[in-house]
Amino acid sequence: MPSEEELFASVDALLNEEPHLPPPTERARLREAAGITQARLATALKTTTQSVKNWENGRSEPKSPRLDAYQRLLNGWAAKHPAPNAPSATAKAPTAPATPEAESADAPPSDVPGAGPGRPATRSGATSRRQAVEKAARPGADPRFPHGPLAVLDGDGSAYGTGGIVLDCPATTVVELVEWTLRESGLGAPRLHRNGKDSDPLIVLTAAAAVKLGLPERLEGHEQRRSLRLAEDHPVVKQVVKAKWRLTQRGFGPWARIYRKAQGRERQCVQLAVLSWDALDERSWPGVTEMEPADVARVLGIYAQRVITPRGSTAVSGLELMTALRPPTRAVQDPQTGNWVPGHNPGSLGTEPMDPAPPEATAEHPVVVNSGWSGGFLNEEAYQWVRDVSLLTDEECTLPYAVGLDLNTAFLAAAARLVVGLSAPDHFHAPTFNPKIPGSWLVDLSHVEVDPRLPSPFTPDGTRPTGPAWYQTHTVAYAQELGYNVAPIEGYLRRETGAYLDPWHDRLKTAYVDTLADLGVTKDLTDAEFLAAMERHKDVDPAMAAVLAAIKATVKGGIGKLRERPQGKRYKEGERWPALQRPTWRPDIRAAVISKARINMHRKLRNMATMTGLYPLAVLSDCVVYPSPGDSPLDFLPYAASGKPQPGGFRLGPTPGLAKLEGVQSMLWAVDLMEQGYNPARHIKGGDAVLDEGE
């Protein structure tokens, strides 16, 4: 007789066995008997139609938790649709029949732990806000991309997509991964403009996935992280080339694009991002690299849904977003042949790069080096100004606090309704100034009087100009606004103009405001409630806080990328560098944004002085520090008797251009820094506030 221990061991072995599915042909029979298509079943189980086909012809088997859900569905169908000549069931099936929700694309079977088949178990305590965010971030209705824009692949072959979807990825090589992505994954995103292109699918590789595919866990050997890439003789690169796939000039680095020449209108391109190769910069994506794959997919998926599928650094994505929203070409009909051909899309920057005017370029640019230009350059940069300590009053020094205000995405606010040049610059001598014409003007603004307790609006360091210099249109227009005569000596002006950045501004503004709202910072809050919500917003949901940081980095990086400088020690002055081949290498547009942002800041500083008699201690880019009787902006910002903020000054709020609290320190601390030559605005919270020129 077997012992009790042996019997229990045998029973335990049965309990631990994987669920047993009926034969492949029976699976297909049951589905057809239920009147369900393979595509509908794939949607309900959050997988691909090809995977369902593989299950029904015996080429592959599902994995848990999808396996459990699939078995439950088949058992339910078997009870309803028994096989011909099978005996009638006299007892209930061991599992309940599939509910209507089990056959719905939006509601998978209810007994799967977490949420349903193909989803990782959701964490307990999920808030209604997070559920709303997840719903908003689900893949769009485009049937070509049922599984969203991207997936994060782990070392076990699970590809985590947006909205909790998990796909089975059988690929063991990069080539197999590319082919699976294009043929079976259902990944991608529709174009953002009817004349644009669909977004290529993105596969993000965890360290374990990279190693499984034959890639090194980390890349080493270069001083600059941006230069990291596999050597051309690496086995994976050889495999890619042998399979007749191509890599872009960037090679196989942290962000790699693998493609074949498009066949007709069908693009064949997959983008890979390797997490362990620092594809996601910690400054732009705080904490994301350390998240679980499902959470990484959630962060990137929401960013892709609200901004764009990431295509590199946030700076690269910011620039790509401009082109995606303003495609350079559109289909036009050839009047002679009647054929549809690519033509210029009005309002875009076109397809060809454009050289800037010499004063708009950088010192190493060919138009400067080859022409021997020595007439000076635009110096339209963000503020870095500290008030002279000798100009502090006794009353200011006795105030207890220094309070820093930060303008929300100040460069994004400046991009709103900003008219920029779309054509090449024309050179003029002694032109009459016109504030509606974008361009660069050589003009003497040294005669403009500004209160010494305020920075000059015409220079980044706030010092008064000493003679003629090059300025962007907004800067010169502000001198006129102050009541001074301007007489340009020279100008490089553009005849064709347009609000090129408007759709870019609108999309990013919506993304910023919506993401802040998901973190509990909404437009309907009072100023006191707003300050309280901002103090805790990063702790509400670290994933959404990372999305917010990425959106802000996209704004700054995208503007900075408009004037990307040459990189690498081998570069020689006067050579053309790769960025110059882009139509979006437009330092004049960058200058226009920064000029308008700086002028907007000065206008608020001047209005604050008029309304309250308060003058700033320091300004750094979009941050300003004021002396204050209390530790809150509410203690010094101007309010009307009704309690509403006075127009023209700094106002608190969650939209671009409005202000939030940057930090609070003692007045003694601020004065001490000023005496040492440091900028309190840089240190009042910690870290630097600078405009990146590309990452």
C-alpha positions in Angstrom: 0.0 0.0 0.0 1.4 3.5 -0.8 2.1 5.7 2.1 0.2 8.9 3.0 3.2 11.0 2.1 3.4 9.4 -1.4 -0.3 10.0 -2.0 -0.1 13.6 -1.0 3.0 14.1 -3.1 1.2 12.7 -6.2 -1.8 15.0 -5.5 0.4 18.0 -5.1 2.1 17.2 -8.4 -1.3 17.2 -10.1 -2.3 20.5 -8.5 1.0 22.1 -9.7 0.5 21.0 -13.3 -0.2 23.6 -15.9 -3.9 23.9 -17.0 -4.7 21.3 -19.7 -6.1 22.7 -22.9 -8.1 20.7 -25.5 -6.3 19.8 -28.8 -5.7 22.6 -31.2 -8.5 21.5 -33.6 -11.0 21.5 -30.7 -10.0 25.0 -29.7 -10.8 26.2 -33.2 -14.1 24.3 -33.2 -15.2 25.8 -29.9 -14.4 29.3 -31.0 -16.3 28.9 -34.3 -19.2 27.3 -32.5 -19.4 30.4 -30.3 -19.4 32.7 -33.4 -16.2 34.5 -32.3 -13.5 35.5 -34.8 -9.8 35.0 -34.2 -9.4 38.8 -34.1 -12.1 39.3 -31.5 -10.6 36.5 -29.3 -7.2 38.1 -29.7 -8.5 41.4 -28.5 -10.3 39.9 -25.5 -7.1 38.0 -24.5 -4.9 41.1 -25.2 -2.8 39.3 -27.7 -2.4 39.2 -31.5 -4.5 37.4 -34.1 -1.3 35.5 -35.2 -0.9 34.2 -31.6 -4.5 32.8 -31.7 -3.8 31.2 -35.1 -0.6 29.6 -33.6 -2.6 28.2 -30.7 -5.2 26.7 -33.0 -2.7 25.1 -35.3 -0.5 23.7 -32.6 2.6 25.9 -33.3 2.6 27.5 -29.8 0.8 27.5 -26.5 -0.2 30.5 -24.3 1.5 31.3 -21.0 -0.1 32.3 -17.7 -2.0 34.3 -16.9 -3.3 34.2 -20.5 -3.3 30.4 -20.3 -5.7 30.4 -17.4 -8.1 32.8 -19.0 -8.0 30.9 -22.3 -8.8 27.6 -20.5 -11.7 29.3 -18.7 -13.1 30.5 -21.9 -12.7 27.2 -23.7 -14.4 25.3 -20.7 -17.3 27.7 -20.9 -17.7 27.2 -24.6 -17.4 23.4 -24.2 -20.3 23.4 -21.8 -22.4 25.4 -24.3 -21.3 23.6 -27.4 -20.4 20.0 -26.7 -18.7 18.0 -29.4 -21.0 16.0 -31.7 -22.0 12.6 -30.2 -20.5 13.6 -26.9 -22.6 12.6 -23.8 -24.8 15.3 -22.3 -23.4 16.9 -19.2 -25.4 16.0 -16.1 -23.3 18.2 -13.8 -22.1 21.8 -13.8 -18.8 22.4 -15.5 -15.9 22.8 -13.1 -15.6 26.4 -14.0 -18.4 28.9 -14.7 -19.2 29.6 -18.3 -17.6 32.6 -19.9 -19.4 35.8 -19.1 -20.3 38.4 -21.7 -17.4 40.4 -20.5 -15.1 37.6 -21.4 -16.0 38.0 -25.0 -15.6 41.8 -24.9 -12.4 43.6 -25.9 -12.7 45.9 -23.0 -13.6 43.5 -20.2 -11.6 40.2 -20.0 -12.6 37.3 -17.7 -13.1 38.4 -14.2 -11.4 35.6 -12.3 -7.9 36.3 -13.5 -5.8 37.9 -10.8 -5.3 41.6 -11.2 -7.4 42.7 -14.1 -7.6 40.1 -16.8 -5.7 38.0 -19.3 -2.5 39.5 -20.6 -2.3 42.0 -17.7 0.0 42.0 -14.8 -1.7 42.0 -11.5 -2.6 45.5 -10.5 -1.3 46.8 -7.2 -3.8 47.1 -4.3 -5.1 50.5 -3.5 -5.1 51.8 -7.0 -6.9 55.1 -7.1 -9.7 56.2 -9.4 -7.4 58.9 -10.7 -4.9 56.2 -11.8 -7.6 54.2 -13.4 -8.7 57.3 -15.3 -5.1 57.9 -16.5 -4.8 54.2 -17.6 -8.0 54.6 -19.6 -6.8 57.7 -21.3 -3.5 56.1 -22.1 -5.0 53.0 -23.7 -4.2 52.4 -27.4 -6.2 54.4 -29.8 -9.0 53.1 -32.0 -6.7 52.7 -35.1 -7.2 49.0 -36.1 -3.7 48.9 -37.6 -2.2 49.3 -34.1 -4.4 47.4 -31.7 -1.7 47.2 -29.0 -0.5 50.7 -28.8 2.7 52.5 -29.7 5.3 50.6 -27.8 6.2 47.6 -25.6 8.8 46.9 -22.9 10.4 43.5 -23.4 11.7 41.5 -20.4 14.1 38.5 -20.4 11.2 35.9 -20.3 9.7 36.9 -23.6 6.9 39.1 -22.2 6.4 42.4 -24.0 4.5 44.9 -21.7 2.4 47.4 -23.7 0.2 50.3 -22.8 -3.1 49.8 -20.9 -1.8 46.7 -19.1 -1.4 44.6 -22.3 1.2 41.8 -22.3 2.2 40.2 -25.5 4.1 36.9 -26.0 7.3 37.6 -27.9 9.2 34.4 -29.0 12.1 36.3 -30.5 15.6 35.2 -29.4 17.6 37.5 -31.8 17.3 41.1 -32.8 16.4 40.2 -36.3 13.5 38.0 -35.0 12.4 40.8 -32.7 12.2 43.3 -35.6 10.2 40.9 -37.8 7.9 40.0 -34.9 7.3 43.6 -34.2 6.4 44.5 -37.7 4.4 41.4 -38.5 2.7 40.2 -35.3 2.9 42.7 -32.5 0.2 45.1 -33.6 2.4 48.0 -32.3 2.6 51.5 -33.8 0.9 54.8 -33.6 -1.1 56.8 -36.2 0.2 60.0 -37.7 -0.3 63.3 -35.8 -1.1 65.2 -39.0 -2.9 64.0 -42.1 0.2 64.8 -44.2 2.6 63.1 -41.8 3.8 59.6 -41.2 2.8 57.0 -38.7 5.1 56.5 -35.7 7.3 53.5 -35.9 6.8 50.9 -33.2 9.2 51.2 -30.2 10.5 48.2 -28.3 12.2 49.0 -25.0 14.7 46.3 -23.9 15.4 45.6 -20.3 18.9 44.5 -19.3 17.8 40.9 -19.3 16.1 41.2 -22.7 19.2 42.8 -24.2 21.4 39.9 -22.9 18.9 37.3 -24.2 19.1 38.9 -27.7 22.9 38.8 -27.7 23.6 42.4 -26.7 26.0 43.4 -23.9 24.3 44.4 -20.7 26.1 47.7 -20.8 28.2 49.7 -23.3 31.5 51.1 -22.2 34.5 52.7 -23.7 33.4 56.2 -24.6 33.7 59.5 -22.6 30.5 60.8 -24.0 27.4 58.7 -23.4 25.8 59.9 -26.5 28.6 58.3 -28.6 28.0 54.8 -27.3 27.3 52.2 -30.0 28.1 48.7 -30.9 31.1 48.2 -33.1 30.4 47.3 -36.8 31.9 43.9 -36.3 29.7 43.0 -33.4 27.7 39.7 -34.0 24.4 41.4 -33.6 25.2 44.1 -36.1 26.4 41.5 -38.5 23.1 39.6 -38.1 21.1 42.7 -38.8 23.1 43.4 -42.0 23.0 39.8 -43.1 19.2 39.8 -42.9 19.2 42.8 -45.2 18.1 45.3 -42.5 19.8 48.6 -42.1 20.9 50.8 -39.3 20.9 54.6 -39.4 24.1 56.6 -39.2 23.8 56.6 -35.4 24.5 52.9 -35.5 23.4 50.5 -32.8 23.4 52.6 -29.7 21.0 53.3 -26.8 18.4 54.4 -29.4 18.7 52.3 -32.6 16.5 52.4 -35.7 16.4 49.2 -37.8 14.8 49.6 -41.2 14.4 48.5 -44.8 13.5 50.7 -47.7 9.8 51.5 -47.7 7.7 49.5 -50.1 5.2 52.0 -51.5 3.6 53.7 -48.5 4.4 50.9 -46.1 7.3 51.8 -43.8 9.5 49.0 -42.4 11.2 50.5 -39.4 11.5 49.5 -35.7 13.0 51.5 -33.0 14.8 49.9 -30.1 15.7 51.6 -26.8 18.1 49.8 -24.4 17.4 50.7 -20.8 20.7 49.5 -19.4 22.5 51.6 -22.0 21.1 54.8 -20.5 18.5 55.3 -23.2 16.3 57.1 -20.6 18.3 60.0 -19.1 17.6 60.2 -15.3 17.3 64.0 -15.6 14.4 63.7 -18.1 12.9 60.4 -16.9 13.5 60.4 -13.1 13.3 56.9 -11.6 11.9 55.2 -14.8 14.9 53.0 -15.5 14.5 51.4 -12.1 10.8 50.6 -12.5 9.3 47.3 -13.4 8.7 46.7 -17.1 4.9 47.2 -16.8 5.5 50.6 -15.1 8.1 51.6 -17.7 5.5 50.8 -20.4 2.9 52.9 -18.5 5.2 55.9 -18.3 6.3 55.8 -21.9 2.9 54.9 -23.1 1.2 57.9 -21.5 4.0 60.1 -22.9 3.5 58.6 -26.4 -0.2 59.1 -26.2 0.0 62.8 -25.0 3.2 63.9 -26.8 4.8 61.5 -29.3 6.3 58.0 -29.3 9.8 58.6 -27.9 12.4 58.6 -30.7 15.5 59.3 -28.7 16.2 61.8 -25.9 13.5 64.2 -24.9 15.3 66.8 -26.9 15.1 64.6 -30.0 11.5 63.9 -29.3 10.7 67.6 -28.9 12.2 68.3 -32.3 10.6 65.3 -34.0 7.2 66.5 -32.6 7.6 69.8 -34.5 8.0 68.0 -37.8 5.3 65.5 -37.0 2.8 68.3 -36.4 4.1 70.4 -39.4 5.1 67.8 -42.0 7.3 69.3 -44.7 5.4 67.9 -47.6 1.9 67.1 -48.7 0.4 65.4 -51.8 -0.2 67.7 -54.7 -1.4 66.9 -58.2 0.9 67.5 -61.1 -1.1 69.7 -63.5 0.7 68.1 -66.5 0.5 64.4 -65.7 -2.3 64.4 -63.1 -0.2 62.3 -60.8 0.0 63.0 -57.1 3.5 64.0 -56.1 5.1 65.4 -52.9 4.8 69.2 -52.7 5.6 71.8 -50.1 3.3 71.9 -47.1 2.5 75.6 -46.3 3.5 76.7 -42.9 6.3 74.0 -42.6 10.0 74.4 -42.8 10.3 72.4 -45.9 12.6 69.5 -46.7 15.9 71.3 -47.3 18.2 72.8 -44.7 18.6 76.5 -44.6 21.7 78.5 -43.7 21.1 81.2 -41.1 22.2 84.8 -41.5 25.8 85.3 -40.1 24.7 87.0 -36.9 22.2 84.2 -36.2 24.8 81.5 -36.6 27.5 80.2 -34.2 31.2 81.1 -34.4 32.1 77.8 -35.9 29.4 77.7 -38.6 30.6 77.7 -42.2 28.7 80.8 -43.1 30.8 82.6 -40.5 34.1 81.0 -41.0 34.0 81.1 -44.8 32.8 84.7 -45.0 35.2 86.0 -42.3 32.2 87.5 -40.6 33.2 89.7 -37.6 30.0 91.8 -37.1 28.9 90.1 -33.9 26.1 87.6 -33.1 22.7 87.5 -31.5 23.0 87.0 -27.8 19.4 86.1 -27.1 19.7 83.9 -24.1 17.8 83.3 -20.8 18.5 85.6 -17.8 21.4 85.0 -15.5 21.2 88.2 -13.4 21.9 89.1 -9.7 21.1 92.5 -8.3 24.0 94.6 -7.1 24.1 94.1 -3.3 24.8 97.8 -2.8 21.3 98.5 -4.2 19.5 96.5 -1.5 17.6 98.7 0.9 17.6 98.3 4.7 13.9 97.5 4.6 14.6 94.6 2.2 17.5 93.3 4.3 15.3 93.1 7.4 12.7 90.9 5.6 13.0 87.3 6.9 12.6 85.3 3.7 13.8 85.0 0.1 11.1 83.3 -2.0 11.7 81.8 -5.4 9.0 81.8 -8.1 9.3 79.5 -11.1 7.3 80.1 -14.3 5.8 76.9 -15.7 7.4 75.9 -19.0 8.3 79.5 -19.8 9.7 78.7 -23.2 6.5 76.8 -24.1 4.4 79.9 -23.1 6.7 82.0 -25.3 6.1 79.8 -28.3 2.3 80.5 -28.2 1.3 82.6 -31.3 4.9 83.2 -32.0 5.4 84.4 -35.6 8.8 83.1 -37.0 10.5 83.2 -40.4 9.9 80.3 -42.8 12.1 81.5 -45.7 15.7 82.4 -46.0 16.9 85.7 -44.6 17.3 88.8 -46.8 19.9 91.4 -46.0 18.8 95.1 -45.6 20.7 98.3 -44.7 19.0 100.9 -42.5 15.6 99.2 -42.5 12.6 100.7 -40.9 11.8 98.6 -37.8 8.6 96.6 -38.1 7.6 94.5 -35.0 5.6 92.1 -37.2 8.7 91.1 -39.3 10.7 88.3 -37.7 14.5 88.6 -38.1 17.7 90.0 -36.6 18.3 93.7 -36.3 21.5 95.6 -35.6 20.4 98.5 -33.4 21.8 100.7 -30.6 19.7 100.3 -27.4 22.2 101.7 -25.0 20.1 104.8 -24.5 17.2 102.9 -23.0 16.9 103.8 -19.3 16.0 100.9 -16.9 15.7 101.0 -13.1 19.1 99.6 -11.8 17.1 97.4 -9.4 15.8 95.5 -12.5 17.9 93.7 -15.1 18.2 95.2 -18.5 15.7 93.5 -20.9 18.3 93.5 -23.7 21.1 91.3 -22.3 21.1 87.9 -20.6 23.3 89.2 -17.7 21.0 92.2 -17.2 23.7 94.8 -17.9 23.0 97.8 -19.9 24.1 97.7 -23.6 27.1 99.8 -24.5 26.5 100.2 -28.2 25.0 98.6 -31.3 24.3 94.9 -31.1 22.2 92.3 -32.8 18.7 91.6 -31.4 15.7 89.5 -32.3 12.5 91.3 -33.3 10.8 90.9 -29.9 13.7 92.5 -28.0 13.6 95.6 -30.3 9.9 95.8 -30.1 10.0 95.9 -26.3 12.3 99.0 -26.5 9.5 100.6 -28.6 7.0 99.5 -26.0 9.0 101.3 -23.3 8.6 104.5 -25.4 12.1 104.7 -27.0 12.9 105.3 -30.6 14.8 102.5 -32.4 16.8 103.1 -35.6 18.2 99.8 -37.0 21.5 100.0 -38.8 21.2 96.7 -40.5 18.8 93.7 -40.7 18.5 90.1 -41.8 14.7 89.7 -42.2 12.4 87.0 -43.5 9.6 87.6 -46.0 7.7 84.4 -45.5 6.4 84.0 -41.9 4.1 81.9 -39.9 3.2 80.6 -36.4 5.2 77.4 -37.0 5.3 76.4 -33.3 1.6 76.8 -32.6 0.5 73.1 -32.9 3.7 72.1 -31.0 2.7 74.5 -28.2 -0.9 73.4 -28.1 -0.1 69.7 -27.9 2.6 70.1 -25.2 0.5 72.6 -23.2 -2.4 70.1 -23.1 0.0 67.3 -22.1 1.4 69.4 -19.3 -1.9 70.6 -17.9 -3.5 67.1 -18.2 -0.6 65.4 -16.5 -0.5 68.0 -13.6 -4.3 67.4 -13.2 -3.6 63.6 -12.9 -1.3 64.5 -10.0 -4.0 66.5 -8.3 -3.1 70.0 -9.6 -6.1 71.4 -11.4 -7.2 74.8 -12.7 -10.0 75.1 -10.2 -7.8 75.3 -7.1 -7.4 78.4 -5.1 -3.9 79.8 -4.9 -3.4 78.3 -1.4 -4.7 74.9 -2.6 -2.5 75.1 -5.6 0.6 75.6 -3.5 -0.4 72.7 -1.3 -1.1 70.4 -4.2 2.3 71.3 -5.8 4.1 70.5 -2.6 2.9 66.9 -2.7 2.2 66.3 -6.4 5.4 64.2 -7.0 4.4 61.8 -4.3 0.9 61.2 -5.7 2.1 58.9 -8.5 5.9 58.6 -9.3 5.1 57.3 -12.7 3.0 60.3 -13.6 5.5 62.6 -12.0 8.1 61.1 -14.4 5.8 61.8 -17.4 5.6 65.4 -16.2 9.3 65.7 -16.0 9.7 64.3 -19.5 7.2 66.8 -20.9 9.1 69.7 -19.4 12.4 68.3 -20.7 10.8 67.9 -24.1 10.0 71.6 -24.2 13.5 72.8 -23.2 15.4 70.2 -25.1 13.3 70.7 -28.3 14.0 74.5 -28.3 17.6 73.9 -27.5 17.9 71.4 -30.3 17.1 74.1 -32.8 20.7 75.3 -32.4 22.5 72.1 -31.7 26.3 72.7 -31.6 28.9 70.3 -33.1 29.9 67.4 -30.9 33.1 65.4 -30.6 36.8 66.2 -30.3 37.5 65.6 -34.0 35.3 68.5 -35.1 37.2 71.3 -36.9 35.8 74.9 -37.1 34.2 75.6 -40.4 33.1 72.0 -41.1 29.4 71.2 -41.4 28.2 69.0 -38.6 25.3 66.5 -38.9 22.7 68.7 -37.3 23.0 71.3 -40.1 21.5 68.8 -42.5 18.1 69.2 -40.7 15.5 71.8 -41.9 14.9 72.2 -38.1 18.4 73.6 -37.5 17.0 77.1 -37.0 18.9 79.2 -34.4 16.7 82.2 -35.4 13.6 80.4 -34.1 15.4 79.4 -30.9 16.4 83.1 -30.5 12.8 84.2 -31.0 11.5 81.9 -28.3 14.1 82.9 -25.8 13.8 86.6 -26.6 10.1 86.5 -26.1 10.4 84.5 -22.8 13.0 87.0 -21.5 10.9 90.0 -22.4 7.8 88.3 -20.8 9.8 88.0 -17.6 11.0 91.6 -17.7 7.5 92.9 -18.3 6.3 91.0 -15.2 9.2 92.3 -13.1 8.4 95.8 -14.2 4.7 95.4 -13.4 5.5 93.9 -10.0 7.6 96.9 -9.1 4.8 99.3 -10.2 2.1 97.4 -8.3 3.9 96.4 -5.1 7.2 98.3 -5.0 9.1 95.0 -4.8 12.2 94.4 -6.8 13.8 91.0 -7.5 17.1 89.8 -5.9 18.0 87.6 -8.8 16.7 85.9 -12.0 17.8 82.7 -13.6 16.0 81.7 -16.8 12.4 81.2 -15.6 13.1 81.5 -11.9 12.9 84.8 -9.9 13.7 85.4 -6.2 12.0 88.1 -4.2 12.5 89.3 -0.6 9.3 88.5 1.3 7.8 89.1 4.8 6.6 85.5 4.8 7.6 82.1 3.5 4.9 81.9 0.8 4.3 83.7 -2.5 0.9 84.6 -1.0 2.7 87.1 1.3 3.9 89.4 -1.5 2.0 88.7 -4.7 -0.5 91.4 -5.7 -4.2 90.7 -5.2 -7.2 92.9 -5.8 -9.7 93.6 -3.0 -11.9 90.9 -4.5 -9.1 88.4 -3.8 -8.3 87.8 -7.4 -4.7 88.2 -8.7 -3.8 91.5 -10.2 -3.2 91.2 -14.0 0.3 91.9 -15.3 2.3 90.5 -12.4 3.2 87.0 -11.4 0.2 84.7 -10.9 0.1 81.3 -9.4 -1.4 78.4 -11.4 -0.9 75.2 -13.3 -0.7 76.4 -16.9 2.3 77.5 -18.9 3.5 81.0 -18.1 1.9 81.0 -14.6 4.1 80.6 -11.5 4.7 78.1 -8.8 6.9 78.1 -5.7 10.5 77.2 -6.5 11.9 77.3 -3.0 12.2 79.3 0.2 15.4 80.3 2.1 16.3 83.0 4.6 17.0 86.5 3.4 20.4 86.2 5.1 21.2 83.1 3.0 20.3 85.0 -0.2 22.4 88.1 0.7 25.4 85.9 1.6 25.3 84.2 -1.8 24.9 87.6 -3.6 28.0 88.9 -1.8 30.0 85.9 -2.9 28.9 86.5 -6.5 26.5 83.5 -6.7 22.9 83.5 -8.0 20.3 82.7 -5.3 17.8 81.7 -8.0 20.2 78.8 -9.0 20.4 77.5 -5.5 17.1 78.3 -3.8 15.8 74.8 -4.6 19.0 73.0 -5.7 20.3 72.1 -9.1 20.8 74.1 -12.2 18.1 75.8 -14.4 19.6 76.0 -17.9 18.4 75.7 -21.4 19.8 72.5 -23.0 21.0 72.8 -26.6 20.2 69.2 -27.4 21.0 66.0 -25.5 
